[in-house]
Every structure is written in structure tokens, then in C-alpha cells.
Amino acid sequence: MEYLERYGDTVEAAVKLAAAELGLSVDDVEVEVLEEAKKGFLGLGSKQAFVRVTPKQSPEGIALAFVEDITSKMGLELNIKSSEEEGIIYIDIDGKDSGTVIGKRGQTLDSLQYLTNLAVNKNTDKYVKVVINAENYREKRESTLEQLAIRLAGKVSKTKRAVRLEPMNPYERKVIHTTLQDDVRVNTRSEGDEPYRRVVIEVRKLPREKGRGGKFNKDSKFRREQKAEAPAETAPETVNEVMESDNE
């Protein structure tokens, strides 16, 4: 990284001099004091301050450098680009080894994103979100999640049996909930603890019907449907199996 080392009568003077030469303000540089200034005695033995000034790296620059460093140490050949939009840093990866950086079921990609977020936010007060994608994997998975949610909602509505999906991370669970939030046939909820928390899709419960005299009718449609419901089952096809079959 580019830096300058400069002398000055004081640390502040040396820093201002170096920052000006870099075309930056004092607030935009990191300072390492190599030697403090000394006045000496009667002008003898005095020393100037000696500092090393380095431009502060932006969060985007840190994120990009971190990902490049990690993937380089993994021996991967990749094209890595970064951009920032509305306070979110996006890292896009492609290249011959992109499959390796995605990993099985996107686990390597998620781990890399987690570590990068830690690195970028290590010494900052304001949280900066980093999203890492490779070969549009996240868009493909989101589309698959939406299709699976709709397919299973239809099955739940038909069989009256709730379905438990495979454990998912918070973002993926949100995709399922959002996809089915306006479906009048089913409800969705999450159960379990991380990292095994999963979504359950079940028949939407309707208000009980009233019989004569304002009393609830034990033989109402709602009652009959509830009696017909069986315990929840695990989804016979998971999102990962759907994605794998689509790629075959």
C-alpha cells in the first residue's frame, strides 16, 4: 500500500505535510509515529518528529482486498469485481474456479461472505453489509426457493398436511415467507434453533363458523378440515435436490 514518511517540527506538522503530498486530508490517512519530536536543551539534541502516513482504505477496498487475498491463498483462478450501492458492498465473482468458491449448497460462498463482513466491520462503528455472489448463484437459488415454495403450498392445500422444509439460513427462510405471504391457502412459520431453523408450510386456519343461535357449529367446514389434517411431514424434495436436478 502507498505510504509516505516525513519529518516535521511536530507530529501534527509532519502528518499535514505527508497528507498534503498524497492529496488527502488529515482525516483520510492513518498515522504511525516513528519518532516523537524532542526539544533538546538549549537547542542541542533536538529532533524532529518522524511519521509514516498511509491512505485509509475504503470499506469496499478492504472487502475486495480481503476476498482477493483469501481466494488467492486457496489457489483459485477468479475474476473479482466490487461495487457499492446504497451503502451495500457487492462482490461479484466469476471464472473457471467459481464452482469451488460456491461450494456444496453454497456453503463456501456463505462462509466467505461471513468472514468478509467480519473483516470489513472489525474496527468501525457503522456497520457495512457485504454481499458476495458467484456466477449469479444467489439469484438462481432464490428463484428455485420461490418455485419450491409455490409447489409445496399447492401440495399442502391439497393434502391438508403441513410440510417442513430443510434447515435454511435467515435470508432463505425470508424468501419462502415472502413468496407465500399473500397465498390465502397456507401459512408459513419458522421453528427450531440456528443453524437448524426451518420453515413449516401449513394450511391457513380460517375463523370458525357459527351455527344457529350464534354458537360455534361443531360440524363446520373449519372443524371438518382440522380433523382431516395429519401431522406435518418433511418435504420430499428439498431446494438443494431441485437445484441439482435442474443442473443435470
C-alpha positions as CSV (number, residue, x, y, z in Angstrom):
1,M,0.0,0.0,0.0
2,E,1.2,3.5,-0.8
3,Y,2.6,5.5,2.1
4,L,4.9,8.5,2.8
5,E,7.3,9.1,5.6
6,R,8.0,12.7,6.5
7,Y,9.7,14.8,9.2
8,G,8.2,17.8,10.9
9,D,8.7,20.1,13.9
10,T,5.8,18.3,15.5
11,V,3.8,15.1,14.7
12,E,0.9,17.2,13.5
13,A,3.1,19.2,11.2
14,A,4.7,16.0,9.7
15,V,1.2,14.5,9.2
16,K,-0.2,17.5,7.5
17,L,2.9,17.6,5.2
18,A,2.6,14.0,4.2
19,A,-1.2,14.1,3.8
20,A,-0.9,17.1,1.5
21,E,1.6,15.4,-0.7
22,L,-0.8,12.4,-1.0
23,G,-3.6,14.9,-2.0
24,L,-5.6,13.9,1.1
25,S,-6.9,15.5,4.3
26,V,-5.6,14.5,7.7
27,D,-8.8,12.6,8.4
28,D,-8.3,10.4,5.4
29,V,-5.0,8.9,6.5
30,E,-3.7,6.5,9.1
31,V,-0.7,7.7,11.1
32,E,2.2,5.8,12.6
33,V,4.5,7.8,14.7
34,L,8.1,6.5,14.1
35,E,9.8,9.1,16.3
36,E,8.5,11.8,18.6
37,A,9.8,15.3,18.4
38,K,12.4,16.3,21.0
39,K,13.2,19.9,22.0
40,G,16.6,19.2,23.5
41,F,18.5,21.5,25.9
42,L,19.5,25.0,24.7
43,G,18.9,23.9,21.2
44,L,21.2,20.9,21.5
45,G,19.9,17.3,20.9
46,S,16.6,18.4,19.4
47,K,14.9,16.1,17.0
48,Q,12.0,16.4,14.5
49,A,9.0,14.1,14.6
50,F,9.1,11.3,12.0
51,V,5.8,9.8,10.9
52,R,4.5,7.3,8.3
53,V,1.2,8.2,6.7
54,T,-0.9,5.7,4.8
55,P,-4.2,6.5,3.0
56,K,-7.2,5.0,4.7
57,Q,-8.7,2.2,2.7
58,S,-12.5,2.4,1.9
59,P,-14.7,-0.4,3.2
60,E,-15.2,-1.5,-0.5
61,G,-11.4,-1.6,-1.0
62,I,-11.0,-3.6,2.2
63,A,-13.7,-6.1,1.1
64,L,-12.2,-6.6,-2.3
65,A,-8.6,-7.0,-1.0
66,F,-9.8,-9.5,1.6
67,V,-11.6,-11.7,-0.9
68,E,-8.7,-11.5,-3.4
69,D,-6.3,-12.5,-0.6
70,I,-8.4,-15.4,0.6
71,T,-9.1,-16.9,-2.8
72,S,-5.5,-16.4,-3.9
73,K,-4.3,-18.4,-0.9
74,M,-6.9,-21.1,-1.9
75,G,-5.1,-21.2,-5.3
76,L,-8.3,-20.2,-7.3
77,E,-8.3,-18.5,-10.6
78,L,-11.1,-16.0,-10.5
79,N,-12.3,-12.6,-11.8
80,I,-13.4,-10.5,-8.8
81,K,-15.1,-7.1,-9.1
82,S,-16.6,-4.9,-6.5
83,S,-19.2,-2.1,-6.4
84,E,-21.2,-0.2,-3.8
85,E,-24.9,0.7,-3.9
86,E,-27.0,2.4,-1.2
87,G,-24.4,1.5,1.4
88,I,-24.1,-2.1,0.5
89,I,-20.8,-3.6,-0.9
90,Y,-21.3,-6.1,-3.7
91,I,-18.5,-8.5,-4.6
92,D,-19.1,-10.5,-7.9
93,I,-17.0,-13.5,-8.7
94,D,-16.7,-15.5,-11.9
95,G,-14.0,-17.6,-13.6
96,K,-13.0,-21.2,-14.0
97,D,-12.9,-21.9,-10.3
98,S,-16.1,-20.2,-9.3
99,G,-17.7,-23.6,-8.6
100,T,-15.1,-24.2,-5.9
101,V,-15.8,-20.8,-4.2
102,I,-19.5,-21.6,-4.2
103,G,-19.0,-24.9,-2.6
104,K,-21.6,-27.6,-1.8
105,R,-25.0,-26.0,-1.4
106,G,-23.4,-22.5,-1.4
107,Q,-21.7,-23.2,2.0
108,T,-18.3,-21.9,0.9
109,L,-19.7,-18.8,-0.5
110,D,-21.7,-18.1,2.6
111,S,-18.6,-18.6,4.8
112,L,-16.5,-16.3,2.6
113,Q,-19.3,-13.7,2.9
114,Y,-19.4,-14.0,6.7
115,L,-15.7,-13.7,7.1
116,T,-15.5,-10.7,4.8
117,N,-18.3,-8.9,6.7
118,L,-16.3,-9.5,9.9
119,A,-13.1,-8.1,8.4
120,V,-14.8,-5.0,7.0
121,N,-16.6,-4.2,10.2
122,K,-13.8,-5.1,12.6
123,N,-12.8,-1.5,13.6
124,T,-15.8,0.6,12.6
125,D,-18.7,2.0,14.5
126,K,-21.0,2.0,11.4
127,Y,-22.0,-1.5,10.1
128,V,-21.3,-2.1,6.4
129,K,-23.0,-5.0,4.7
130,V,-21.1,-7.1,2.2
131,V,-22.9,-9.4,-0.3
132,I,-20.7,-11.9,-2.2
133,N,-22.1,-13.7,-5.3
134,A,-20.6,-16.1,-7.8
135,E,-21.9,-16.9,-11.3
136,N,-25.4,-15.5,-10.2
137,Y,-25.7,-18.4,-7.7
138,R,-27.8,-16.4,-5.3
139,E,-30.3,-15.3,-7.9
140,K,-30.6,-18.9,-9.2
141,R,-31.2,-20.2,-5.6
142,E,-33.7,-17.5,-4.8
143,S,-35.7,-18.4,-8.0
144,T,-35.6,-22.1,-7.0
145,L,-36.8,-21.3,-3.5
146,E,-39.7,-19.4,-4.9
147,Q,-40.7,-22.2,-7.2
148,L,-40.4,-24.8,-4.5
149,A,-42.5,-22.7,-2.1
150,I,-45.3,-22.4,-4.6
151,R,-45.1,-26.1,-5.5
152,L,-45.3,-27.2,-1.8
153,A,-48.0,-24.7,-1.0
154,G,-50.2,-26.4,-3.6
155,K,-49.4,-29.8,-2.1
156,V,-50.2,-28.6,1.4
157,S,-53.5,-27.1,0.2
158,K,-54.5,-30.3,-1.5
159,T,-53.4,-32.9,1.2
160,K,-54.2,-30.7,4.2
161,R,-50.8,-31.9,5.6
162,A,-48.2,-29.4,6.8
163,V,-44.7,-29.7,5.3
164,R,-41.3,-29.0,7.0
165,L,-38.6,-27.7,4.7
166,E,-34.9,-28.4,5.1
167,P,-32.9,-26.1,7.5
168,M,-32.2,-22.7,5.9
169,N,-30.4,-19.5,6.7
170,P,-32.4,-16.4,7.7
171,Y,-32.3,-14.9,4.1
172,E,-33.6,-18.1,2.5
173,R,-36.4,-18.5,5.1
174,K,-37.4,-14.9,4.3
175,V,-37.7,-15.8,0.6
176,I,-40.1,-18.6,1.5
177,H,-42.2,-16.4,3.8
178,T,-42.3,-13.5,1.3
179,T,-43.3,-15.8,-1.6
180,L,-46.3,-17.2,0.3
181,Q,-47.3,-14.3,2.4
182,D,-50.3,-13.5,0.1
183,D,-51.3,-17.1,-0.5
184,V,-54.8,-17.4,1.0
185,R,-54.4,-21.2,1.2
186,V,-51.4,-21.6,3.5
187,N,-49.5,-20.0,6.4
188,T,-45.7,-20.2,7.0
189,R,-43.8,-20.2,10.2
190,S,-40.2,-20.9,11.4
191,E,-39.3,-23.5,14.0
192,G,-36.1,-24.8,15.6
193,D,-32.9,-23.1,16.6
194,E,-30.0,-21.9,14.4
195,P,-28.4,-23.4,12.4
196,Y,-31.2,-25.9,12.1
197,R,-34.1,-23.5,11.9
198,R,-36.6,-24.3,9.2
199,V,-39.8,-23.2,7.6
200,V,-43.1,-25.0,8.1
201,I,-45.9,-24.6,5.5
202,E,-49.3,-25.4,6.8
203,V,-53.0,-25.0,5.9
204,R,-54.2,-21.5,6.7
205,K,-56.6,-21.7,9.6
206,L,-60.0,-20.0,8.9
207,P,-62.3,-18.4,11.5
208,R,-64.8,-20.9,13.0
209,E,-68.3,-20.8,11.5
210,K,-71.2,-20.0,13.8
211,G,-74.3,-22.2,13.9
212,R,-77.8,-21.3,15.0
213,G,-78.1,-19.1,18.0
214,G,-74.6,-17.7,17.5
215,K,-72.9,-20.9,18.8
216,F,-70.0,-22.4,17.0
217,N,-71.0,-25.3,14.9
218,K,-69.0,-28.4,15.8
219,D,-69.6,-29.8,12.2
220,S,-68.5,-26.6,10.5
221,K,-66.2,-26.7,7.4
222,F,-63.3,-25.5,9.6
223,R,-63.8,-28.3,12.1
224,R,-64.0,-30.9,9.4
225,E,-60.8,-29.6,7.7
226,Q,-58.9,-29.5,11.0
227,K,-59.9,-33.1,11.8
228,A,-58.7,-34.1,8.4
229,E,-55.3,-32.6,8.9
230,A,-52.4,-35.0,9.6
231,P,-49.1,-34.4,11.3
232,A,-46.5,-32.3,9.4
233,E,-44.2,-34.2,7.1
234,T,-40.8,-33.4,5.8
235,A,-40.7,-32.1,2.3
236,P,-40.0,-35.0,-0.1
237,E,-38.0,-32.7,-2.3
238,T,-35.6,-30.1,-0.9
239,V,-34.4,-26.9,-2.6
240,N,-30.9,-28.5,-3.0
241,E,-32.3,-31.5,-4.8
242,V,-34.4,-29.3,-7.1
243,M,-31.3,-27.2,-7.9
244,E,-29.2,-30.3,-8.6
245,S,-31.9,-31.8,-10.8
246,D,-32.1,-28.6,-12.8
247,N,-28.4,-28.6,-13.4
248,E,-28.3,-32.2,-14.6
